[in-house]
């Protein structure tokens, strides 16, 4: 589910903005003064809009980040002071192999109220170019180059980590993005925010399996016949694979179960809608093996209406199913051989 609606995105405005330099060592850390986004507001709002979908979190009790943002919300004059506290805490957690970059803090407003954006941009060295008409040969301009090391670029990968936060008495809303680790954001980022995921990966795994099974039942007449033949087995195998679901491309999970589907397929559209209703659209996670219990029984049905259910642990020497030949062979002691009698109907006179 998108964190902000289209109406909220359209009305989004920057009220206050600041960034501080952070890095793996104290020598990189530099506090800066707040700035007016001014003519650059569209660029920064574009970066905020680009992280409008991600993993949902909630603050743990007494989270300092929440307290600091709440102070800014109550008194705009505290923005600079609280932003420095936030940057200092982020830099202290931000170490090891992390890259030097800018930690941006925005106080924003939209049609539904106020929110905050915390963004970590990694520095990217870029090569700028121009040309000099006077120094060229044969009337052709000569190119000139220059290196710029500290940059804000539109490349989505430069914006490594982000959190969008709405504070409400009835319940805060937090969306977290980590471009390097979309399924499991860096531990230091979670610890800095002092948050936990609203749903565990076990819960997310179970939900996406349930949603996929419901979609298959709804569209069983239009899906390829092989899709329904061993659907439960493929869903279980997929849940045990240790793979992951990318929240920005959740339809890839669906296609791994159903096979190729066009992006405009009603099956894909309905799948995304159901994920949204479940409140997990945009969630990236690693599939958890313990989320789905192993199947105990196997079911086989034939075109003539024969239905067979047997324990999954039986060896082929007891029950052999050959789908290519359309053949089922059972070698076992028969304990029941009778008719199924129904007495539920009314007797005719």
N, C-alpha and C positions, 0 to 999 in steps of 0.2 A: 504494500500500500504506500503510495506517495505520502511523504511527511506533510507537504503543503499541497493544498488544492490548487487548481488552475487559477481561481480567483485570488487566493492568497499570493501565489507567485506573481501574478500580474500587478498586485498592489504593493509588493515588497519594496521597502525603502530603508536606506541606511541612516540611522540617527547618530551613531557614534562609531568611530573606528580607530584602531591602533594596531601596530604590529611591533614585535620585539624579536631580536635575533637569538636563536637557540642553536645548540650543537652538542656534540658528545663531550666537549671539554669546557671548563669554566672560561677559558680564554675566548671562546666564541660568543659567550652570553653578553648581550647588550640591550639595555632597556631604552626605548625610544618614546617620544611624546606622541600623543594622539594627533591624528591628522583628519582633515576634511576630505572625504573621498571625491567631492566635487565632480569634475568632468570625467573622473575615472570610475565613478559609481557604477556605470553600466558594466564595466569589466568585472568588478568585484561581485556584483549581483549575479552575473553570469556564472561565476565560480560557485556561489552559494546554491544557485538553482541546479548546478550539475551534480550536487550531492543530495538530491531530494528523495532518495530512496536508499534504505540500508537496514541494518539490524537494529531492532528495538531494545531499549534498555530502560532501567529504572535506577534512581539513585539509592544507594545504601543510606542507612540512618546517619545523620550528622555529616554528610559529604561536604567538605570544605568548598568545592566548586559551586555547589548549589547555594550555599550561604553567601558566597561572594557575588554570584549573579543576582541573587535576591536583593543584596544591598544596592547594586547598580539599578535594579528595577525600581527600588524605592527612592533613590536619590541619584540623578544623573551626574552630580558633581563628584561622585566617588569613582567614576569610570576609570580615570587614569590610575589611581591608587590600587583599585581592585584588579585592574588588568596586569599591573606589575606583580601582584601576588600570584595571579594565575600563571603568568609567564615563568616566574621563579620556580613554582612547584612543577610546572611542565618540564623545565630545563633540568631540574634535579632528577626527575624520573627518566629523562631523555638522555641515554648514554650508550656506551658500547659501540656498535657499528652504525648507529643512526647518523644521518647526514646533517650538515649545517643547513639552516633554512630560516624561514620567517614564521612566527607563530602569530596569526592574526585573530583579533577578537572584534566582532561586530555586534553592536546592539541594533536590532532591526525592528521595524513595525510593518504590519500588514493589516488587511481588512478584519482579521480576527483578533488582533492584539499584538503584543510584543513577543519577540523571541531573540535568541542569541545564536551566533555561529562562531565556533572555534575551529580554525583551519591551520594545518601545518603544511606550508609550501617548502619543498626542497629546492635549494639553489640549483639552477641548470646553466651551465656555460653555453652561451650562444654566440654565433659568429654573425655580426651585423655586416652589411655591405652597402656601398654607395658607389657612385662613379663620378669621375672628374673629366669633364668635357675638354678642359684646356690641356690635359697631359696625354691625351690619346694620340694614336697614330692613324694616319689616313682618314682623319675626321671621325674616328670612332672613339667614344669615351673610354677611359681606363678605369677598371674597377678598383675600389679601395675597401679594406676590411678592418674590422675592429672586434675585439673580444669583450664580452660583457659577462661577468661571473654571477652577479646578484640580480636575479630576474624574477618577475611574476609572468608566467607564460600560460597560454590557454590550454596547453597539453594537459589532458586529464590526469596523466600519470605524475605530473609535477605536484599536484595536490594530493599528498600521500594520505593524510588523515584528517578527518573532519567530524564534528559533532554539531547537530542542530538541536536546540533545547528550547522547549516551552515550559514555563513555570506556571503551575495551576494549583490552587488549594485542594481541588478534588483529585489531583493526580498529575504529576509532571509527565511530559512526553520527550523522549530522547531518541535520536536517530544517529547511529555511529557508522562511519565509513572508514575502512582501511584498504587502500588500493593494493597494497602488497599482500595482505592477509584478509581477503573479504569474508572468508568463512569464520575465522577466529582472529579478530583484531588483536594487535600486539598487547601483551599483558600490561606493559607499562602505561599504555594509553587508558586501559580500563582502570588501572590502579590510580592514575592521575585523576580521572573523573570520579572514581569510587562508585562504580555502577555494576550492575549485574544484568544479564539478559533476561527479558521478560519471560521467554520460553527457553527451556533447555533444548539441546540438539536432539535428545530422545523424543521430546514432544513434537518438535518440528518434523522429524523423520516419520513419526506415526501419522501426523496430520497429512503430509504430502502423499503418503501411501493411501490413506483413506480417501482423499480427494481424487486421486488418480483412479482408484477402483470405482468410485461413484460415477466419474466421467465415462469410464469404459462401459458400465451398465447402461448409461443414458444413450450412448452412441453405438451400442453393439451392432445395430443393423447397418451402420455406415462404415464402421471400422473394418480393416482387413480380417477375414475369417480366422486367421491364425492368431490374431490378437487375443481372442477370448479363449482359445483352446487351453492355454497354460498361463493365463494372466496372473493368478495368485503365485505361481512358482516364479515367474519373472519379477514380480514385485518384491517377493521375499529375497530372491537372489540379488536384486539391485540394492535392497536395504542392507545387505550383508557385504557389499562390495568395498566399503570403506571409501567410496567416492564422495563427491560433494555436489551441492546445488548452488549455482550462481544466481543470486537474486535478480540480477539484471537480465538473465537469460534462462529463466526457470523453465521455459518451453523445451529446452534441450533435455531436461529430465523426462518430460512427457514423450518426446520423440524417441528416447532410448528405450521406452517401454512399448510404444505403439508402432514405431517405425517412422519413416519420413512423412511429414505433414506440412502443407504449405502454411506460411506464417499467418495467412488470413483465414485459415480453417476455422469453422465454428467450434471445433473441438478445442483448439488452442485458445480461442477467445473465451470460451466458457471456463476452461481450466484457470486462466488468469483471473477471471471474475470470481471464481470460487476461492482462490487463494486470497484475493482481496477481502472477501467476506469473512474469511478465517482470520484476517488481520496479520497475514504473514507474507504478503506480496513485498518483494524487495529483500526478503531475508536470505542471507547466504549462510550455509552451514554444512558440516560434515555429517554424512549419513552414519547413524549409530547402530551397531549390530544388535545391541540388546533392546532396541525399541520395539521390534516385532518378534514375538515368540515363534520358535520353529513350528512348522505345520505338523500336526499329528496324523492327519488322514489325507489320503489322495482320492479324488473323485474322477470318475470316468463316465461319460455319457455318450450314447451312440445315436445315430440318426433315427433308429427305430424306437427310441424311448427307453432303452436299457440304461439303468443307472446303477453304478457300482461305487461303493465307498469302502475303502479298506485301509488299515494302518500303514503308514508310509514306510515303516521299517521292515515290512515283509519282503523276503527275497524273491527274485524272479522265478525261483523254482516253485514258489507257491502261487504267485500271481504274475503273469507275463502279459504285458500290453505291447502289441506291435501296431503302431498307428499306421504305418505304410500299408500293411496287409489288412488292416481293419479287423484285427484278431485279438481276442482276449482269452487266455488260457488260465484256468484255475485248477490247481491240484491240491485239494485239501479235504479233510473230513467234513461231510455235510451234516449240519446239526438242525437245519430247518428247511423244509420243502413244502410250502403251503401257499394258499391263495390269500390275497389281501381283501378282507371283507369290510365293507362300509355299511354302517347302520344309521348314518346321520340323515339320510334322505327320508321324506315322508312316504308312507306306503300308500299306493293307489288302490282305490276300491272300485 
